[in-house]
Amino acid sequence: MADKKNKSYYDELRNKAYLEIALRMNNQSSESQNPMTSEETHKIIHELQVHKIELEMQNDELLRIQNQLEESRLRYVDLYDFAPVGYLTITKNGLITEANYTAAKLLGVSKSELINKPFSRFIHNKYQDDYYFHGKQLLETNKQQAYEVMILPKNASPFWVHIETSAVKTSDGTIFFRTIISNIEEMKVSQRKIGESEERFRTLSETSLIGVSVSSAEGILLYCNRSFYQLLGYDQAELLGKRITDIYWDPKDRAVWMSKFFKDGFIQDTELRLKKKDGHLIWVDISASPISFDGAKAVMGTIMDISARKKSDDDLKRYAADLKASNKELEAFAYSLSHDLRAPLRTLDGFSQAVLEDYGGLLDAVGKDYLQRIRGGVQIMAQITEGMLNLSEVIRYRLCWETVSLSDIVVSIVKDLRENDPKRNVEFVISPGVFASGDPFLLRIALYNLIENAWKFTAKSPQPKIEFTSTEGEGTTVYLVRDNGIGIDMQYADNLFLPFQRLHASDYAGHGIGLATVQRVIMRHSGRIWTEAELGKGTTIYFTLSELISSQE
């Protein structure tokens, strides 16, 4: 539209020029004694036509340049108006004379509302002094001012901005300020959160009993908490700025630590020795990982003194080794004692029987009773010896884990008991399909002792009954052997599984090692055993076994 208007205007000027030339030519021909010839007239017209074409070409070029300038102006307006920062032109007296769209949006008003308004009205009251101070500095020094203040936009909450202001002087000596405004509220919030996080870290660090340190990638100590430097016997000032590996690493461990860190990028729960200021070495548990500290790569480490624990571990290992050696000696002693007692016991029993058979007619009733008592004591001693050998074998025996049918084992034991004492009439209730993970040899020993005990202590029951079954309790299988025999007083239940402890009268045969052997078998299977009983109403023995099958112990 503008191009057509300009072309029409120039065409009108040309027409007026042609008319003026024609009039002059006519006037000149009427007044002159030598009027222009036709050839001269045509020549002038030709030159005018050439000149017209030149003017048209120049006009086209001017239009092209004008269009480019207009496009450039529009681009500038767009860039200026919609820039990511606000632009303001402010007079020396603080009035806004020009503003872009971004500045108006930041301040919460339209562009027209800003013109001839003081910029100070948008500055938060707390920062008015800062604003005027930097304005004064700008006038006095003519140096660009950069500062941060909070502004109060219209109908919105205050927020932080970064302001950069430069002074510009026009040709007529007028001074005005070019001002750039950037919204930095998100940055301020992030800085505040980082500051709060660092404050929490420092608070936790300073109150922590674990030593915390931060060192540069080159190993220079940048920060350490109280627990850290007190653990090593230093003051904080003696450590900061020093290379940590030169101060307190034991040379034997330094290479190991450094190689692990540079290989994996972090260290977790590694036990090393550190050297205190007084030269003593202490054991610590150390962890380290890469972090960013003040914008640079760093390493954060934690250390905890485990010297006491290491000493306890060493003491415990020595104690365990001594206990193992002592147990082996006791086992060897028990085995040797039991084995060496067998021969003299057999001799005592054999010769006592020979005296009764060969010389019984020479002895009175008292003498015969004495010999019978000797034989009875010898047989009891032989049973105790046999029980000690069995117990020793249970303790030393290497377990072979497999799935075992406890029901089948109990059926086999009951068959043996009935064959040995066919006159007994005992009711057995054996649950089928009861399985367990364990060693079949040791489990048979345990079940034999339990069933034999129930068999023995139901001898005086009018209708003896023994039951074997299993149930579920607290997430594991519980096995039980129940009888309706003479029972026990529960106040003595803690002694039931101790060796040589007999809770009943001597008219029940036994040597007090059977239940102790059962307990050892259950313990070796990582289980537990307990009892419930009532005097005169029977006893129930409960036990559990580990449900994990292990190939070796």
Secondary structure, 3 states (H helix, E strand, C coil): CHHHHHHHHHHHHHHHHHHHHHHHHHHHHHHCCCCCCHHHHHHHHHHHHHHHHHHHHHHHHHHHHHHHHHHHHHHHHHHHHCCCCEEEEEECCCEEEEECHHHHHHHCCCHHHHCCCEHHHHECHHHHHHHHHHHHHHHHHCCCEEEEEEECCCCCCCEEEEEEEEEEECCCCCEEEEEEEEECHHHHHHHHHHHHHHHHHHHHHHHCCCEEEEEECCCEEEEECHHHHHHCCCCHHHHCCCEHHHHCECHHHHHHHHHHHHHHCCEEEEEEEEECCCCCEEEEEEEEEEEEECCEEEEEEEEEECHHHHHHHHHHHHHHHHHHHHHHHHHHHHHHHHHHHHHHHHHHHHHHHHHHHHHHHHCCHHHHHHHHHHHHHHHHHHHHHHHHHHHHHHHHCCCCCEEEEHHHHHHHHHHHHHHHCCCCCCEEEECCCCEEEECHHHHHHHHHHHHHHHHHHCCCCCCCEEEEEEEEECCEEEEEEEECCCCCCHHHHHHCCCCCCCCCCCCCCCCCCHHHHHHHHHHHCCCCEEEEEECCCEEEEEECCCCCCCCCC
